Each structure stands twice: as structure tokens, then as C-alpha cells.
Amino acid sequence: MECDKMPFADYWCRLFDLIKYHVDIQGVPRRYFFEVLYYHTTNEEERERLEYFASDEGVQDLNTYCQKERRSYIEVLEDFPNVKLPLERLLDVVPCIRPRLFSISSAPTNPALLSITVGIVSYLTPWQRPRTGLCTTWVAGLSSGDRVHVTLQQGLASPPHQNSPAVLIGPGTGVAPCRALALQRAVDGSAAETVLLVGFRSRSKD
């Protein structure tokens, strides 16, 4: 698989769990995927279409069919029902689900408690097909008491001096670290002024 380390390499799991939790079957395939599918179907109509998508001449149509519509691996396989792709080949060309990184939006006053600011991804494609984010949809479905496995990474931003005024600009969910910094300055009793500006793509949502 296309990942640095297969997350299931050290233990066995059901095929259902492998596909659901580890393989990015909802991701958008690249052109090479169509080239692979070409060799695993005997249907001439499908072979012709797959060959065209995998060619230089078909790049624009492939972009319309796949990228603009955010068509997933599983949806492509549904559109080419005669493709018989072996499981080992599927795992070879479909990447692992990558970790999603979110900024902490709370002040580190309580090491046992933190919050994140997440924009739930949900939109319509140019052909009015509903699309949702893989991770944010999962996060939105969590309930109080659910356990979540996370890892922490050191941030790159350097906070201003406590006695210096600060203007924090957070576009969209980029407000998360700005919110954390503003809260921390308030907790530390900073006498300097802190201004937090937030904006989104749509003016009606600012």
C-alpha cells in the first residue's frame, strides 16, 4: 500500500475492518488507477473508456469526471462493474487513510482537557452530488464519552510577548490556534490588548 507503514502490519483484522478503517477507499483516485483498471476488465466499452482516461488526451475529461466531482475509488469501481480487481492489487494502488491534523483551540491550563475547532466538510459538486469530509463527518458523529485515539505534535507558531499588543487573524478554522493564544493571554493576565479577527469564504458567515 502507498503508506510509510501499514497500520495493520502487526495484527490481523477482518477484510471489512481493513477497508473501513485503513484503506482510503473514499479518496479520489489518480490517473494511474484507471490504467490499472484497464488491465482488469474484458468489457471492450469499459476498456476503451479506461484507456482514454489514462491517456494524455483524456486528462481534461478525467479531471471533470473525477477531480471536480470528487469521485471516490469505490464510486469509480461502481461505474465500471466488469472490472475484476484482485484484493492485493487494490491494496497496492489505494493509499492508506492519512491522519488529519487539527489545531488545539484551548489554553493549556488543564493538561487533561483540550478542545479543537473543526469545520464540518459538506458541500455539493458542480453536478449537485453531495460530498462530505471523511474525518469531520466522523468527528461530528461522536457522542459524549466516546474514546478517541490522538497524538500531539509541537506547533510552529511563536507567541508574541505577553506585554506586547497582539492582532490575531484566523481565516476559517485557522482561528483555532489564535483562540488558544487569546485564552492563554487572558489566563496569564496580560495587560496588553489582544484583537482576534475571524473571517470565512462566504461573507454571510463572517
Backbone as CSV, one residue per row, in Angstrom:
resi,resn,N_x,N_y,N_z,CA_x,CA_y,CA_z,C_x,C_y,C_z
1,MET,0.826,-1.194,0.000,0.000,0.000,0.000,0.865,1.251,0.000
2,GLU,0.288,2.351,-0.439,1.023,3.607,-0.529,1.029,4.332,0.813
3,CYS,1.791,3.819,1.746,1.941,4.486,3.036,3.288,4.091,3.608
4,ASP,3.780,4.908,4.520,5.094,4.661,5.085,5.126,3.375,5.908
5,LYS,4.027,3.115,6.597,3.961,1.919,7.432,2.507,1.466,7.503
6,MET,2.253,0.243,7.098,0.889,-0.244,7.124,0.405,-0.321,8.557
7,PRO,-0.718,0.349,8.919,-1.168,0.379,10.308,-1.625,-0.977,10.820
8,PHE,-1.836,-1.936,9.908,-2.326,-3.244,10.332,-1.248,-4.315,10.200
9,ALA,0.016,-3.887,10.061,1.086,-4.849,9.790,1.346,-5.786,10.957
10,ASP,1.042,-5.352,12.185,1.400,-6.138,13.352,0.234,-6.939,13.926
11,TYR,-0.911,-6.930,13.256,-2.024,-7.704,13.772,-2.969,-8.054,12.626
12,TRP,-3.803,-9.051,12.862,-4.750,-9.453,11.830,-6.061,-8.707,12.049
13,CYS,-6.828,-8.556,10.987,-8.136,-7.923,11.096,-9.029,-8.451,9.979
14,ARG,-10.295,-8.258,10.136,-11.246,-8.670,9.118,-11.103,-7.800,7.877
15,LEU,-11.455,-8.358,6.731,-11.387,-7.600,5.489,-12.266,-6.358,5.576
16,PHE,-13.436,-6.479,6.200,-14.340,-5.338,6.347,-13.664,-4.210,7.123
17,ASP,-13.000,-4.551,8.221,-12.325,-3.546,9.031,-11.130,-2.946,8.295
18,LEU,-10.441,-3.766,7.516,-9.303,-3.288,6.733,-9.743,-2.190,5.770
19,ILE,-10.829,-2.460,5.049,-11.324,-1.496,4.063,-11.932,-0.277,4.759
20,LYS,-12.631,-0.476,5.850,-13.347,0.625,6.515,-12.417,1.555,7.265
21,TYR,-11.430,1.008,7.967,-10.631,1.805,8.884,-9.226,2.150,8.388
22,HIS,-8.735,1.471,7.371,-7.339,1.661,6.982,-7.143,2.086,5.528
23,VAL,-8.000,1.649,4.629,-7.823,1.929,3.205,-8.685,3.128,2.811
24,ASP,-8.071,4.084,2.135,-8.784,5.324,1.785,-9.654,5.117,0.549
25,ILE,-10.617,4.228,0.676,-11.484,3.874,-0.442,-12.400,5.029,-0.841
26,GLN,-12.566,6.014,0.064,-13.379,7.190,-0.242,-12.536,8.325,-0.827
27,GLY,-11.238,8.096,-0.992,-10.386,9.109,-1.594,-10.616,9.223,-3.090
28,VAL,-10.026,10.248,-3.692,-10.169,10.492,-5.130,-8.971,9.870,-5.856
29,PRO,-9.217,8.958,-6.796,-8.107,8.261,-7.455,-7.352,9.143,-8.439
30,ARG,-6.104,8.791,-8.657,-5.282,9.450,-9.660,-5.380,8.697,-10.982
31,ARG,-4.749,9.256,-11.996,-4.876,8.693,-13.343,-4.349,7.260,-13.409
32,TYR,-3.318,6.967,-12.633,-2.730,5.619,-12.668,-3.745,4.553,-12.313
33,PHE,-4.705,4.885,-11.448,-5.731,3.919,-11.045,-6.530,3.445,-12.248
34,PHE,-6.815,4.328,-13.174,-7.590,3.964,-14.364,-6.768,3.091,-15.305
35,GLU,-5.477,3.336,-15.308,-4.597,2.477,-16.103,-4.593,1.057,-15.553
36,VAL,-4.575,0.936,-14.241,-4.613,-0.390,-13.608,-5.928,-1.094,-13.916
37,LEU,-7.043,-0.355,-13.802,-8.352,-0.958,-14.062,-8.462,-1.465,-15.498
38,TYR,-7.809,-0.782,-16.424,-7.852,-1.175,-17.843,-7.425,-2.630,-18.035
39,TYR,-6.466,-3.080,-17.244,-5.936,-4.435,-17.379,-6.753,-5.477,-16.610
40,HIS,-7.841,-5.037,-15.966,-8.616,-5.989,-15.174,-10.086,-6.022,-15.563
41,THR,-10.368,-5.716,-16.817,-11.713,-5.882,-17.341,-11.622,-6.375,-18.780
42,THR,-12.562,-7.212,-19.159,-12.612,-7.714,-20.528,-13.711,-7.039,-21.330
43,ASN,-14.461,-6.149,-20.684,-15.521,-5.424,-21.372,-14.896,-4.361,-22.268
44,GLU,-15.140,-4.438,-23.567,-14.476,-3.556,-24.522,-14.866,-2.093,-24.330
45,GLU,-16.110,-1.838,-23.994,-16.548,-0.457,-23.785,-15.836,0.151,-22.582
46,GLU,-15.731,-0.633,-21.514,-15.035,-0.143,-20.325,-13.552,0.041,-20.609
47,ARG,-12.952,-0.890,-21.325,-11.531,-0.796,-21.646,-11.237,0.467,-22.458
48,GLU,-12.112,0.769,-23.388,-11.923,1.965,-24.210,-12.006,3.236,-23.364
49,ARG,-12.965,3.263,-22.469,-13.136,4.449,-21.617,-11.990,4.583,-20.624
50,LEU,-11.570,3.469,-20.045,-10.465,3.497,-19.092,-9.157,3.890,-19.768
51,GLU,-8.934,3.373,-20.962,-7.730,3.718,-21.713,-7.704,5.217,-22.028
52,TYR,-8.867,5.766,-22.355,-8.958,7.198,-22.653,-8.667,8.030,-21.407
53,PHE,-9.238,7.653,-20.269,-8.997,8.384,-19.027,-7.522,8.323,-18.619
54,ALA,-6.857,7.235,-18.935,-5.458,7.069,-18.555,-4.493,7.715,-19.542
55,SER,-5.016,8.257,-20.643,-4.180,8.839,-21.679,-4.017,10.344,-21.483
56,ASP,-3.036,10.922,-22.184,-2.839,12.366,-22.146,-4.030,13.104,-22.745
57,GLU,-4.654,12.512,-23.744,-5.796,13.149,-24.394,-7.012,13.227,-23.478
58,GLY,-7.100,12.330,-22.519,-8.275,12.280,-21.657,-8.131,13.013,-20.341
59,VAL,-7.040,13.752,-20.170,-6.775,14.413,-18.886,-7.895,15.362,-18.488
60,GLN,-8.367,16.178,-19.433,-9.392,17.169,-19.109,-10.707,16.505,-18.718
61,ASP,-11.107,15.482,-19.476,-12.347,14.769,-19.150,-12.213,13.999,-17.839
62,LEU,-11.032,13.468,-17.579,-10.804,12.776,-16.308,-10.903,13.755,-15.155
63,ASN,-10.386,14.946,-15.342,-10.463,15.967,-14.304,-11.923,16.317,-13.999
64,THR,-12.735,16.425,-15.056,-14.159,16.720,-14.869,-14.875,15.562,-14.187
65,TYR,-14.590,14.355,-14.637,-15.250,13.161,-14.098,-14.831,12.860,-12.666
66,CYS,-13.554,13.046,-12.374,-13.018,12.562,-11.103,-12.714,13.678,-10.104
67,GLN,-11.857,14.623,-10.479,-11.398,15.635,-9.532,-12.488,16.637,-9.171
68,LYS,-13.141,17.217,-10.178,-14.163,18.224,-9.891,-15.344,17.641,-9.138
69,GLU,-15.652,16.383,-9.427,-16.777,15.736,-8.758,-16.371,14.998,-7.491
70,ARG,-15.054,15.003,-7.220,-14.530,14.295,-6.047,-15.051,12.855,-6.011
71,ARG,-14.998,12.213,-7.167,-15.478,10.831,-7.276,-14.485,9.893,-6.616
72,SER,-14.961,8.996,-5.790,-14.092,8.155,-4.966,-13.708,6.865,-5.686
73,TYR,-12.745,6.158,-5.089,-12.339,4.860,-5.622,-13.535,3.927,-5.740
74,ILE,-14.343,3.868,-4.698,-15.461,2.940,-4.687,-16.493,3.314,-5.739
75,GLU,-16.681,4.617,-5.964,-17.640,5.058,-6.977,-17.139,4.754,-8.384
76,VAL,-15.841,4.871,-8.597,-15.269,4.522,-9.899,-15.465,3.036,-10.166
77,LEU,-15.235,2.212,-9.170,-15.435,0.771,-9.339,-16.903,0.447,-9.622
78,GLU,-17.808,1.205,-9.044,-19.229,1.017,-9.317,-19.575,1.422,-10.743
79,ASP,-18.867,2.423,-11.279,-19.112,2.871,-12.648,-18.546,1.909,-13.687
80,PHE,-17.620,1.047,-13.257,-17.029,0.053,-14.144,-17.250,-1.333,-13.535
81,PRO,-18.499,-1.816,-13.574,-18.865,-3.034,-12.836,-18.195,-4.313,-13.335
82,ASN,-17.628,-4.298,-14.528,-16.998,-5.509,-15.054,-15.529,-5.635,-14.659
83,VAL,-15.007,-4.640,-13.980,-13.625,-4.708,-13.509,-13.514,-5.747,-12.400
84,LYS,-12.571,-6.643,-12.527,-12.305,-7.665,-11.511,-10.906,-7.414,-10.943
85,LEU,-10.843,-6.517,-9.982,-9.556,-6.113,-9.416,-9.227,-6.990,-8.224
86,PRO,-8.135,-7.756,-8.268,-7.766,-8.599,-7.121,-7.519,-7.755,-5.870
87,LEU,-7.797,-8.332,-4.723,-7.642,-7.609,-3.469,-6.224,-7.101,-3.289
88,GLU,-5.221,-7.930,-3.590,-3.841,-7.499,-3.393,-3.490,-6.330,-4.306
89,ARG,-4.107,-6.271,-5.484,-3.858,-5.140,-6.384,-4.568,-3.887,-5.890
90,LEU,-5.758,-4.076,-5.337,-6.488,-2.945,-4.757,-5.681,-2.310,-3.635
91,LEU,-5.121,-3.134,-2.762,-4.329,-2.623,-1.646,-3.030,-1.991,-2.113
92,ASP,-2.602,-2.363,-3.299,-1.362,-1.817,-3.844,-1.564,-0.416,-4.411
93,VAL,-2.750,-0.123,-4.951,-2.965,1.155,-5.643,-3.790,2.154,-4.840
94,VAL,-4.500,1.695,-3.812,-5.288,2.615,-2.987,-4.489,2.912,-1.717
95,PRO,-4.258,4.179,-1.401,-3.416,4.524,-0.247,-4.118,4.289,1.087
96,CYS,-3.334,4.329,2.145,-3.880,4.288,3.499,-4.596,5.603,3.809
97,ILE,-5.508,5.542,4.751,-6.122,6.766,5.273,-5.057,7.520,6.061
98,ARG,-4.830,8.764,5.702,-3.823,9.574,6.368,-4.395,10.240,7.619
99,PRO,-3.574,10.463,8.624,-4.041,11.192,9.815,-4.458,12.613,9.441
100,ARG,-5.473,13.116,10.110,-5.901,14.503,9.935,-5.365,15.324,11.102
101,LEU,-4.811,16.492,10.803,-4.221,17.344,11.825,-5.147,18.513,12.134
102,PHE,-5.450,18.715,13.405,-6.282,19.824,13.855,-5.524,20.594,14.931
103,SER,-5.679,21.910,14.904,-5.025,22.752,15.909,-5.848,22.783,17.191
104,ILE,-5.163,22.742,18.326,-5.834,22.880,19.622,-6.293,24.323,19.777
105,SER,-7.538,24.504,20.199,-8.091,25.862,20.302,-8.364,26.276,21.743
106,SER,-7.811,25.535,22.701,-7.997,25.879,24.115,-6.653,26.186,24.752
107,ALA,-6.682,26.955,25.831,-5.457,27.277,26.556,-5.008,26.066,27.367
108,PRO,-3.693,25.827,27.483,-3.190,24.645,28.197,-3.205,24.811,29.711
109,THR,-4.325,25.283,30.240,-4.426,25.457,31.696,-4.729,24.143,32.394
110,ASN,-5.433,23.261,31.704,-5.758,21.946,32.245,-5.189,20.889,31.303
111,PRO,-4.098,20.204,31.700,-3.465,19.236,30.795,-4.362,18.059,30.436
112,ALA,-5.447,17.869,31.174,-6.348,16.751,30.902,-7.516,17.155,30.006
113,LEU,-7.543,18.414,29.583,-8.674,18.901,28.794,-8.180,19.766,27.645
114,LEU,-8.687,19.503,26.453,-8.372,20.356,25.310,-9.558,20.374,24.359
115,SER,-9.590,21.392,23.529,-10.656,21.493,22.531,-10.040,21.732,21.159
116,ILE,-10.765,21.349,20.116,-10.351,21.623,18.748,-11.491,22.354,18.045
117,THR,-11.143,23.104,17.035,-12.139,23.815,16.240,-12.146,23.200,14.848
118,VAL,-13.269,22.607,14.467,-13.355,21.837,13.228,-14.486,22.369,12.358
119,GLY,-14.192,22.607,11.090,-15.231,22.955,10.132,-15.735,21.682,9.465
120,ILE,-17.014,21.360,9.642,-17.568,20.133,9.070,-17.664,20.277,7.556
121,VAL,-16.978,19.403,6.827,-16.947,19.476,5.366,-18.216,18.856,4.791
122,SER,-19.009,19.682,4.110,-20.241,19.213,3.476,-20.595,20.195,2.362
123,TYR,-20.687,19.703,1.135,-20.938,20.593,0.005,-21.507,19.793,-1.170
124,LEU,-21.911,20.510,-2.228,-22.407,19.908,-3.455,-21.390,20.118,-4.572
125,THR,-21.162,19.105,-5.377,-20.250,19.206,-6.511,-20.938,19.984,-7.643
126,PRO,-20.204,20.308,-8.712,-20.835,21.003,-9.844,-22.049,20.269,-10.413
127,TRP,-22.095,18.948,-10.262,-23.246,18.180,-10.723,-24.241,17.907,-9.598
128,GLN,-24.122,18.700,-8.521,-25.053,18.646,-7.390,-25.041,17.300,-6.669
129,ARG,-23.871,16.706,-6.608,-23.704,15.471,-5.848,-23.188,15.826,-4.458
130,PRO,-23.838,15.357,-3.387,-23.389,15.698,-2.036,-22.057,15.040,-1.693
131,ARG,-21.150,15.807,-1.114,-19.853,15.317,-0.662,-19.666,15.720,0.789
132,THR,-19.071,14.834,1.560,-18.766,15.127,2.955,-17.339,14.715,3.263
133,GLY,-16.754,15.344,4.275,-15.397,15.007,4.678,-15.361,13.702,5.453
134,LEU,-14.341,12.907,5.217,-14.234,11.607,5.887,-14.074,11.767,7.390
135,CYS,-13.095,12.577,7.805,-12.794,12.706,9.230,-13.787,13.617,9.940
136,THR,-14.120,14.756,9.322,-15.013,15.697,10.010,-16.414,15.117,10.187
137,THR,-16.869,14.303,9.241,-18.163,13.642,9.402,-18.122,12.677,10.576
138,TRP,-16.996,11.973,10.716,-16.825,11.054,11.844,-16.789,11.826,13.158
139,VAL,-16.066,12.933,13.181,-15.987,13.752,14.391,-17.370,14.268,14.772
140,ALA,-18.135,14.704,13.774,-19.475,15.246,14.042,-20.400,14.191,14.646
141,GLY,-20.121,12.919,14.395,-20.967,11.849,14.909,-20.568,11.339,16.283
142,LEU,-19.507,11.896,16.863,-19.079,11.453,18.189,-20.064,11.904,19.262
143,SER,-20.160,11.113,20.304,-21.022,11.436,21.438,-20.177,11.605,22.690
144,SER,-20.724,12.256,23.681,-20.030,12.443,24.947,-19.661,11.081,25.537
145,GLY,-18.400,10.932,25.924,-17.938,9.672,26.497,-17.229,8.772,25.509
146,ASP,-17.312,9.067,24.198,-16.602,8.261,23.207,-15.102,8.442,23.373
147,ARG,-14.368,7.369,23.168,-12.908,7.410,23.277,-12.306,7.594,21.886
148,VAL,-11.323,8.474,21.802,-10.682,8.790,20.524,-9.172,8.697,20.697
149,HIS,-8.513,8.017,19.768,-7.056,7.912,19.806,-6.453,9.123,19.095
150,VAL,-5.602,9.860,19.793,-4.963,11.041,19.207,-3.479,11.045,19.539
151,THR,-2.727,11.798,18.766,-1.336,12.068,19.070,-1.138,13.581,19.010
152,LEU,-0.160,14.084,19.745,0.096,15.516,19.808,1.412,15.852,19.126
153,GLN,1.423,16.988,18.427,2.633,17.478,17.781,2.890,18.912,18.214
154,GLN,4.142,19.275,18.270,4.528,20.634,18.642,4.149,21.597,17.528
155,GLY,3.519,22.702,17.886,3.163,23.706,16.900,4.362,24.514,16.447
156,LEU,4.188,25.264,15.347,5.289,26.024,14.772,5.225,27.511,15.122
157,ALA,4.060,27.983,15.543,3.899,29.419,15.786,4.615,29.843,17.062
158,SER,5.207,31.031,17.005,5.854,31.619,18.185,4.941,32.705,18.743
159,PRO,4.434,32.558,19.967,3.517,33.559,20.524,4.219,34.874,20.810
160,PRO,3.502,35.989,20.669,4.102,37.289,20.992,4.330,37.424,22.488
161,HIS,5.171,38.353,22.867,5.451,38.599,24.276,4.173,39.023,24.987
162,GLN,4.038,38.594,26.223,2.820,38.856,26.986,2.517,40.346,27.117
163,ASN,3.539,41.165,27.134,3.339,42.602,27.326,3.200,43.366,26.008
164,SER,3.199,42.637,24.903,3.057,43.278,23.592,1.634,43.124,23.093
165,PRO,1.042,44.170,22.517,-0.288,44.041,21.916,-0.243,43.010,20.783
166,ALA,-1.359,42.339,20.548,-1.395,41.289,19.527,-2.661,41.409,18.692
167,VAL,-2.487,41.336,17.371,-3.605,41.242,16.435,-3.550,39.844,15.837
168,LEU,-4.543,39.028,16.126,-4.589,37.634,15.692,-5.613,37.502,14.568
169,ILE,-5.193,36.966,13.438,-6.072,36.820,12.275,-6.243,35.345,11.976
170,GLY,-7.480,34.849,12.085,-7.752,33.438,11.867,-8.771,33.223,10.768
171,PRO,-8.333,32.883,9.537,-9.285,32.599,8.462,-9.877,31.200,8.613
172,GLY,-11.185,31.112,8.699,-11.837,29.803,8.829,-11.427,29.091,10.099
173,THR,-11.116,27.800,9.970,-10.704,27.029,11.145,-9.296,27.398,11.587
174,GLY,-8.619,28.276,10.830,-7.324,28.795,11.261,-7.428,29.644,12.514
175,VAL,-8.670,29.882,12.953,-8.870,30.645,14.188,-8.486,29.819,15.414
176,ALA,-8.358,28.516,15.273,-8.116,27.643,16.428,-6.892,28.037,17.241
177,PRO,-5.685,28.115,16.656,-4.530,28.495,17.476,-4.619,29.925,17.972
178,CYS,-5.288,30.802,17.191,-5.460,32.192,17.642,-6.346,32.235,18.880
179,ARG,-7.384,31.428,18.874,-8.277,31.352,20.043,-7.505,30.852,21.256
180,ALA,-6.690,29.821,21.067,-5.904,29.275,22.174,-4.962,30.328,22.741
181,LEU,-4.329,31.085,21.856,-3.393,32.107,22.302,-4.112,33.227,23.050
182,ALA,-5.284,33.653,22.538,-6.049,34.705,23.202,-6.492,34.258,24.592
183,LEU,-6.920,32.998,24.706,-7.337,32.471,26.006,-6.159,32.408,26.963
184,GLN,-5.006,31.983,26.462,-3.828,31.876,27.311,-3.386,33.241,27.825
185,ARG,-3.439,34.260,26.973,-3.065,35.610,27.399,-4.026,36.123,28.475
186,ALA,-5.318,35.750,28.329,-6.300,36.154,29.340,-6.037,35.450,30.664
187,VAL,-5.711,34.160,30.597,-5.424,33.395,31.815,-4.176,33.929,32.514
188,ASP,-3.173,34.314,31.721,-1.919,34.817,32.288,-2.036,36.252,32.778
189,GLY,-3.181,36.881,32.517,-3.392,38.239,32.978,-2.624,39.283,32.193
190,SER,-2.464,39.063,30.895,-1.758,40.023,30.067,-2.506,41.351,30.044
191,ALA,-1.774,42.447,30.269,-2.382,43.772,30.263,-2.430,44.355,28.857
192,ALA,-1.707,43.728,27.911,-1.666,44.226,26.536,-2.954,43.855,25.802
193,GLU,-3.321,44.704,24.864,-4.557,44.470,24.117,-4.389,43.289,23.167
194,THR,-5.443,42.477,23.070,-5.468,41.349,22.140,-6.710,41.479,21.263
195,VAL,-6.517,41.523,19.944,-7.626,41.630,18.998,-7.641,40.366,18.136
196,LEU,-8.783,39.703,18.089,-8.933,38.471,17.299,-9.889,38.728,16.145
197,LEU,-9.408,38.541,14.918,-10.211,38.737,13.711,-10.470,37.380,13.067
198,VAL,-11.744,37.131,12.723,-12.136,35.855,12.124,-12.869,36.128,10.818
199,GLY,-12.561,35.351,9.792,-13.251,35.503,8.503,-13.418,34.163,7.817
200,PHE,-14.421,34.074,6.961,-14.692,32.838,6.217,-14.818,33.153,4.727
201,ARG,-14.915,32.122,3.900,-15.011,32.321,2.461,-16.281,33.076,2.079
202,SER,-17.368,32.770,2.773,-18.631,33.425,2.482,-18.816,34.602,3.414
203,ARG,-19.093,35.784,2.865,-19.256,36.978,3.675,-20.419,36.851,4.642
204,SER,-21.437,36.071,4.271,-22.621,35.911,5.113,-22.324,35.079,6.355
205,LYS,-21.167,34.379,6.377,-20.822,33.529,7.512,-19.787,34.160,8.423
206,ASP,-19.312,35.367,8.096,-18.330,36.043,8.953,-18.956,36.409,10.293
